[in-house]
Amino acid sequence: RVREFETSGTPRAIRFKVPAGRTAFDDAVHGRIEFDGANIEDFVILRSDDHPTYHLSVVVDDVEMAITDVIRGDDHISNTPKHVLLFQALGAPVPRFAHVPLILGSDKKRLSKRHGATSVTEYQRQGYLPEAMVNFLALLGWSPGDDRELMTTTDLIASFSLEGISGGNAVFNTEKLDWMNGQYIARMSIADLAALLRPMFDESGLGGQELVRDVASFHRLLELLRPRAKRLTDFVDQARPLVMDTVEYEAEAVEKHLASPDLAGHVAALLGTLALTSPFNEANVEAAVRGTAAARGIKAGALIHATRVAVTGRTASPGLFEVLAWLGSKRAGARLTRLMDFLATRV
């Protein structure tokens, strides 16, 4: 085998002389791949400073560790015939190869730092669950052979095979990751979800709010917010206007839902009706809101949207009647009173 190596150049470097003929290997993903030796140039395996190149290092390392299967990205296919030749030259068994598709960004370019988060801890900081991330990554370029998308780690291990890997590159779709993360959040027990979220509420400065400190109230809040949450961080953002004593009205919400000149009178009527509503539960609150709208001769939607702004300051929120019942008569009344004060300043 020594004759397949030659010294060339000054200072000294060692090149591997590629033999004539074809070099072939079986790829578990792409099938049999062949290269013509005429298209593979002699390549350096030992630099002039006596340091081995990647080609020699990886092959020797695989031989030393008795590696039987080499699984790596498609971008290494062109390196593999050189490695096959080195295995053969060293008299070592050639392992089985599988070249898996690369992960691309939404722009169809190789995933890199320019696409955003690049570390596991960064994705965790952004509110992704480990189980959801594993599930999502496993399905990039691989399929279990059926329509399953939500799979536990145990299911993934049991179902995985190299034959299930597709030949095309996979796209890292953040929208799909958000959807999958939301599905995992929806399936968590409320106690487990609360345990994950309470430190985040504490860090955000919301942990000291009465509605957060009370366990039953906090659990109910999470139940209200969960249908709209894709990431754990969504809970903190959505909860802020609900648990704070003072609600800040978004400009868009004011312009869209608080422009009616008669709105103050409608809100005052609703405030009086809600004060007499007992028990203050979702069904009775809804009846009070819709009944007030009917009595005032306005569409229920107009009063509902205005009340939502009073309660949350936003144009979108969890179900209004559920939120009002969760806040309770006193807090709901205080927010409607503040809205009336706000409307009085706009006359």
C-alpha positions as CSV (number, residue, x, y, z in Angstrom):
1,R,0.0,0.0,0.0
2,V,2.9,2.3,0.5
3,R,3.3,2.7,-3.3
4,E,0.0,4.4,-3.4
5,F,1.5,7.3,-1.5
6,E,3.9,9.8,-3.0
7,T,6.0,12.7,-1.8
8,S,5.6,15.9,-3.7
9,G,6.4,19.6,-3.4
10,T,8.7,21.5,-1.1
11,P,8.4,21.4,1.9
12,R,7.4,17.8,2.2
13,A,3.7,16.8,1.9
14,I,2.1,13.4,1.5
15,R,-0.5,12.8,-1.2
16,F,-2.7,9.7,-1.7
17,K,-2.4,8.5,-5.3
18,V,-5.9,7.7,-6.6
19,P,-5.9,4.4,-8.5
20,A,-7.5,4.1,-11.9
21,G,-11.0,2.6,-12.2
22,R,-14.3,3.2,-10.4
23,T,-14.9,3.5,-6.7
24,A,-18.3,2.6,-5.5
25,F,-20.1,2.4,-2.1
26,D,-23.7,1.6,-1.0
27,D,-25.5,4.5,0.6
28,A,-28.5,3.7,2.8
29,V,-30.3,6.8,1.7
30,H,-29.3,7.3,-2.0
31,G,-28.5,3.7,-3.0
32,R,-25.3,2.7,-4.8
33,I,-23.0,5.6,-5.7
34,E,-20.0,5.3,-8.1
35,F,-17.2,7.7,-8.9
36,D,-14.8,7.4,-11.8
37,G,-11.2,7.6,-10.5
38,A,-10.4,9.9,-13.4
39,N,-12.5,12.5,-11.7
40,I,-10.9,12.2,-8.3
41,E,-7.6,14.1,-8.0
42,D,-4.8,12.8,-5.8
43,F,-5.3,14.4,-2.4
44,V,-3.1,15.4,0.5
45,I,-3.4,13.2,3.6
46,L,-0.4,14.6,5.5
47,R,0.4,18.3,5.5
48,S,4.0,19.7,5.3
49,D,3.9,20.4,9.0
50,D,3.2,16.6,9.6
51,H,-0.4,17.2,10.6
52,P,-2.9,14.8,9.0
53,T,-5.8,16.2,7.0
54,Y,-9.4,15.6,7.7
55,H,-9.6,12.7,5.2
56,L,-6.9,10.7,6.9
57,S,-7.9,11.7,10.5
58,V,-11.5,10.7,10.1
59,V,-10.7,7.3,8.5
60,V,-8.1,6.4,11.1
61,D,-10.5,7.5,13.9
62,D,-13.2,5.3,12.4
63,V,-10.9,2.3,12.2
64,E,-9.7,2.8,15.7
65,M,-13.2,2.9,17.1
66,A,-14.4,0.0,14.8
67,I,-17.2,2.2,13.4
68,T,-19.7,0.2,11.4
69,D,-22.0,3.0,10.2
70,V,-21.1,6.5,9.1
71,I,-24.1,8.9,9.0
72,R,-23.4,12.4,7.9
73,G,-24.7,15.2,5.7
74,D,-25.1,15.2,1.9
75,D,-22.3,17.7,1.6
76,H,-19.9,14.8,2.4
77,I,-20.8,12.6,-0.5
78,S,-17.9,13.9,-2.6
79,N,-15.5,13.0,0.3
80,T,-16.7,9.5,0.6
81,P,-14.9,7.8,-2.3
82,K,-11.6,9.2,-1.0
83,H,-12.4,7.7,2.4
84,V,-13.4,4.3,0.8
85,L,-10.0,4.2,-0.9
86,L,-8.2,5.0,2.4
87,F,-10.1,2.2,4.2
88,Q,-9.1,-0.2,1.5
89,A,-5.5,1.0,1.5
90,L,-5.3,0.5,5.3
91,G,-6.8,-3.0,5.0
92,A,-9.8,-2.0,7.1
93,P,-13.5,-2.9,6.6
94,V,-15.4,-0.2,4.8
95,P,-18.3,0.9,7.0
96,R,-21.9,1.4,5.7
97,F,-22.6,5.0,4.7
98,A,-25.8,7.1,4.9
99,H,-25.8,10.7,3.7
100,V,-28.7,12.5,5.1
101,P,-30.3,15.7,3.7
102,L,-29.1,19.1,4.9
103,I,-31.3,21.4,6.9
104,L,-32.1,24.6,5.1
105,G,-33.5,27.9,6.2
106,S,-36.8,29.4,4.8
107,D,-34.8,31.0,2.1
108,K,-33.7,27.5,0.9
109,K,-30.1,28.3,1.9
110,R,-28.0,26.3,4.3
111,L,-29.1,26.9,7.9
112,S,-26.7,29.3,9.6
113,K,-26.6,32.1,12.3
114,R,-28.3,34.5,9.9
115,H,-31.5,32.5,10.3
116,G,-31.9,33.3,14.0
117,A,-31.5,31.0,17.0
118,T,-28.5,28.7,16.7
119,S,-28.3,26.9,20.0
120,V,-30.5,24.6,22.0
121,T,-30.4,26.9,25.0
122,E,-31.5,29.8,22.8
123,Y,-34.6,27.9,21.6
124,Q,-35.3,27.0,25.2
125,R,-35.1,30.7,26.2
126,Q,-37.6,31.4,23.4
127,G,-40.1,29.1,25.0
128,Y,-39.8,25.8,23.1
129,L,-40.2,22.6,25.0
130,P,-37.4,20.0,24.7
131,E,-39.9,17.2,23.7
132,A,-41.3,19.4,20.9
133,M,-37.9,20.3,19.6
134,V,-36.7,16.7,19.5
135,N,-40.0,15.7,17.7
136,F,-39.6,18.5,15.2
137,L,-35.9,17.8,14.4
138,A,-36.5,14.1,14.0
139,L,-39.0,14.8,11.2
140,L,-36.7,17.0,9.2
141,G,-35.9,14.8,6.3
142,W,-37.3,11.6,7.9
143,S,-40.7,10.0,8.1
144,P,-42.1,7.1,10.1
145,G,-43.8,5.9,7.0
146,D,-47.3,7.1,8.0
147,D,-49.1,10.3,8.8
148,R,-47.9,10.6,12.4
149,E,-46.4,14.0,13.4
150,L,-46.6,14.1,17.2
151,M,-44.3,11.3,18.4
152,T,-42.7,10.7,21.8
153,T,-39.0,10.0,22.0
154,T,-39.8,6.3,22.6
155,D,-42.0,6.2,19.5
156,L,-39.3,7.9,17.4
157,I,-36.6,5.4,18.5
158,A,-38.9,2.5,17.8
159,S,-39.9,3.8,14.4
160,F,-36.6,5.1,13.1
161,S,-34.8,3.5,10.2
162,L,-32.3,4.9,7.7
163,E,-34.6,3.8,4.9
164,G,-37.2,6.4,6.1
165,I,-34.8,9.3,5.4
166,S,-35.7,11.3,2.3
167,G,-33.2,12.2,-0.4
168,G,-34.2,15.9,-0.5
169,N,-33.0,18.7,1.8
170,A,-35.3,19.7,4.6
171,V,-36.5,23.2,5.5
172,F,-36.4,24.4,9.0
173,N,-39.9,25.9,9.2
174,T,-40.4,27.9,12.3
175,E,-44.1,28.1,11.8
176,K,-44.3,24.3,11.9
177,L,-42.1,24.3,15.0
178,D,-44.4,26.8,16.7
179,W,-47.4,24.6,15.8
180,M,-45.8,21.5,17.2
181,N,-44.7,23.3,20.3
182,G,-48.3,24.5,20.8
183,Q,-49.6,20.9,20.5
184,Y,-47.2,19.8,23.2
185,I,-48.2,22.7,25.5
186,A,-51.9,21.8,24.9
187,R,-51.2,18.2,26.1
188,M,-49.4,19.1,29.3
189,S,-51.1,18.8,32.6
190,I,-51.9,22.2,34.1
191,A,-49.7,21.5,37.1
192,D,-46.7,20.7,35.0
193,L,-47.3,23.7,32.8
194,A,-47.6,26.0,35.9
195,A,-44.3,24.6,37.3
196,L,-42.5,25.5,34.0
197,L,-44.1,29.0,33.8
198,R,-44.0,30.3,37.4
199,P,-40.2,31.0,37.2
200,M,-40.9,32.9,34.0
201,F,-43.6,35.0,35.6
202,D,-41.3,35.7,38.5
203,E,-38.5,36.8,36.2
204,S,-40.9,39.1,34.3
205,G,-42.0,40.8,37.5
206,L,-45.6,39.4,37.4
207,G,-45.0,36.7,40.0
208,G,-46.0,39.0,42.8
209,Q,-49.4,39.8,41.4
210,E,-52.3,38.5,43.5
211,L,-53.9,36.6,40.5
212,V,-50.6,34.9,39.9
213,R,-49.7,34.1,43.5
214,D,-53.1,32.3,44.1
215,V,-52.6,28.8,42.8
216,A,-56.2,28.2,41.6
217,S,-56.3,31.6,39.9
218,F,-53.0,31.0,38.2
219,H,-54.0,27.6,36.9
220,R,-57.3,29.0,35.6
221,L,-55.4,31.8,33.9
222,L,-53.1,29.3,32.1
223,E,-56.1,27.4,31.0
224,L,-57.5,30.6,29.4
225,L,-54.3,31.5,27.7
226,R,-53.2,28.0,26.5
227,P,-55.3,27.8,23.3
228,R,-53.5,30.9,21.9
229,A,-50.0,30.0,23.1
230,K,-47.4,28.6,20.8
231,R,-44.4,29.2,23.0
232,L,-44.1,29.4,26.8
233,T,-43.1,33.0,26.5
234,D,-46.5,33.7,25.0
235,F,-48.1,33.1,28.4
236,V,-46.2,36.0,30.0
237,D,-47.0,38.4,27.2
238,Q,-50.7,37.5,27.1
239,A,-51.1,37.5,30.9
240,R,-49.6,40.9,31.6
241,P,-52.7,43.0,30.9
242,L,-54.9,40.6,32.7
243,V,-52.9,40.5,36.0
244,M,-51.8,44.1,36.3
245,D,-53.9,46.5,38.2
246,T,-53.8,49.1,35.5
247,V,-54.6,48.3,31.8
248,E,-52.9,50.2,29.1
249,Y,-55.0,50.6,26.0
250,E,-53.3,49.9,22.7
251,A,-53.8,52.7,20.1
252,E,-55.2,50.3,17.5
253,A,-57.8,49.0,20.1
254,V,-58.9,52.6,20.9
255,E,-59.2,53.6,17.3
256,K,-61.1,50.5,16.3
257,H,-63.5,49.9,19.2
258,L,-63.8,53.0,21.3
259,A,-64.8,55.6,18.7
260,S,-68.6,55.4,19.2
261,P,-70.0,58.7,20.8
262,D,-72.6,56.8,22.8
263,L,-70.2,54.2,24.1
264,A,-69.9,55.7,27.6
265,G,-73.6,55.3,28.2
266,H,-73.5,51.7,27.0
267,V,-70.6,50.9,29.3
268,A,-72.3,52.5,32.3
269,A,-75.4,50.4,31.7
270,L,-73.3,47.2,31.5
271,L,-71.5,48.2,34.7
272,G,-74.8,48.4,36.5
273,T,-76.0,45.1,35.1
274,L,-72.8,43.3,36.0
275,A,-73.0,44.7,39.5
276,L,-76.3,42.8,40.0
277,T,-75.1,39.6,38.3
278,S,-74.9,36.7,40.7
279,P,-73.4,34.2,40.7
280,F,-70.7,35.9,38.6
281,N,-70.0,33.0,36.3
282,E,-69.4,32.7,32.5
283,A,-73.0,32.0,31.6
284,N,-74.5,34.8,33.7
285,V,-71.8,37.3,32.5
286,E,-72.5,36.5,28.9
287,A,-76.2,36.9,29.5
288,A,-75.6,40.3,31.1
289,V,-73.4,41.6,28.3
290,R,-75.8,40.4,25.5
291,G,-78.8,41.5,27.4
292,T,-77.4,45.0,27.9
293,A,-76.6,45.3,24.2
294,A,-80.1,44.3,23.3
295,A,-81.7,46.7,25.8
296,R,-79.5,49.5,24.4
297,G,-80.4,48.7,20.8
298,I,-76.8,47.9,19.7
299,K,-75.1,44.9,18.3
300,A,-73.6,42.6,21.0
301,G,-70.3,42.6,19.2
302,A,-69.8,46.3,19.7
303,L,-70.2,46.1,23.4
304,I,-68.1,42.9,23.6
305,H,-65.2,44.5,21.8
306,A,-65.3,47.6,23.9
307,T,-65.4,45.5,27.1
308,R,-62.5,43.5,25.8
309,V,-60.5,46.7,25.5
310,A,-61.5,47.7,29.0
311,V,-60.4,44.4,30.4
312,T,-57.2,43.7,28.4
313,G,-56.4,46.9,26.4
314,R,-56.1,44.8,23.3
315,T,-58.2,43.8,20.3
316,A,-57.7,40.1,20.9
317,S,-57.8,38.0,24.0
318,P,-59.1,34.7,25.4
319,G,-62.9,34.4,25.6
320,L,-64.2,37.6,27.1
321,F,-66.9,36.0,29.2
322,E,-64.4,33.5,30.7
323,V,-61.9,36.3,31.4
324,L,-64.6,38.5,33.1
325,A,-65.7,35.5,35.3
326,W,-62.1,34.8,36.2
327,L,-61.4,38.4,37.2
328,G,-64.5,38.5,39.3
329,S,-67.1,41.2,39.8
330,K,-64.9,43.7,41.7
331,R,-62.0,43.7,39.3
332,A,-64.2,43.6,36.2
333,G,-66.2,46.5,37.5
334,A,-63.0,48.5,38.2
335,R,-61.8,48.1,34.7
336,L,-65.1,49.2,33.2
337,T,-65.1,52.2,35.5
338,R,-61.6,53.1,34.3
339,L,-62.8,52.8,30.7
340,M,-65.7,55.3,31.5
341,D,-63.1,57.7,32.9
342,F,-61.0,57.3,29.8
343,L,-64.0,57.9,27.5
344,A,-64.9,61.1,29.5
345,T,-61.5,62.6,28.6
346,R,-62.2,62.1,24.9
347,V,-65.5,64.0,24.8
